Amino acid sequence: MRNLFFRGLSALALGAALSATAAGAYPDKPVTFVVPSAAGGSPDVLSRLITTQIARDTGATMVIENRPGAAGNIGIALVKRAAADGYTVGYGNINTLAVNRSLFKRLPYDVDQDLTPVAHLFDLYNALIVPADSPIKSVQDLIDRARKEPGRLSYGASGVGTTGHMGGELFKSMAKVDVMFIPYNGGPAAIQDLLGGRLDYLFVNTSEAAPLVKSGKVRAIGVSSLKRLPLMPEVPTLDEAGVKGYETVSWGGVVAPKGTPDDVVATLNAAIQKALQAPEVRTGLATLGAEPASGSPAEFKQLIDRETAKWRQIIESAGIEKLD
């Protein structure tokens, strides 16, 4: 699906002239922004929020191209194959840039060899939820019961390798509990089974959890951040609740093909940093349970490397079978 997103990228640099190329000032034609998921999903909505602000700031033209499939791998492979001239960039996240590297037997791209980090966009967090009528009232209750009845409790997630799954495996490892993981084809089915008493708990995005908590259908007993979240300020972090150092961040950012000129990358990064400071963007992100990020391309690369190592260790220690 292709949507015209914003016009003229002529003023992306902050307080400086745009880089010159053989064809003229960058950019002198539309830029394609690849979102490796369906229109309307969280990555798509959040990306649109930020790029819309860039449009307001700069008066530019960009084409959004949604390329869902294969846990995001199809879209990132499209970015890899594009010319390294700054006219194709894409949304990359914890899955496509970190988890999938250890989860799949092979990928149609190599993060280090084929991609250039541009900017860290935002961070999202999960809530640990249980049914409203569950006897589990706290994280410690969950740990105590899981240890008392090893192998009896179950949690689900909207697919293998999602942050709901990976966050659950991290919890198992850090809390030293034996529980069952049940994969689902989508989050709604997992939530329905939780509400129906067929699952004991879930890790879900806070924006999904908040309305369920408000309606009284579920109870949130922890969040995956290291500090309490404005969206759910009454809910303790798992770190506070006794699982010291626990953190799962569903982060997202922008990548370009390897070899994209440094000045073009810097121009794009600067535009993103400015957009992330806009009140409209910060309010929109907060509504969706996300927090704006910041930093240079090098800092984004460091995040990718840290997260790749972290989730590789979890995947290997949990013995998760690699996907084709």
HUJOVEN-V912155 format. One record per helix or strand of 3 or more residues. SS is the DSSP state (A for helix, B for strand). FROM is the first residue (numbers start at 0). TO is the last residue. If there is no record, write none. Layout:
ss=SS from=FROM to=TO
ss=SS from=FROM to=TO
//
This chain:
ss=B from=1 to=6
ss=B from=30 to=34
ss=A from=41 to=57
ss=B from=60 to=65
ss=A from=69 to=80
ss=B from=87 to=92
ss=A from=93 to=102
ss=A from=110 to=113
ss=B from=114 to=130
ss=A from=138 to=147
ss=B from=153 to=156
ss=A from=162 to=174
ss=B from=179 to=182
ss=A from=186 to=194
ss=B from=200 to=204
ss=A from=205 to=213
ss=B from=217 to=222
ss=A from=229 to=231
ss=B from=248 to=256
ss=A from=261 to=275
ss=A from=278 to=286
ss=B from=289 to=291
ss=A from=296 to=317
//
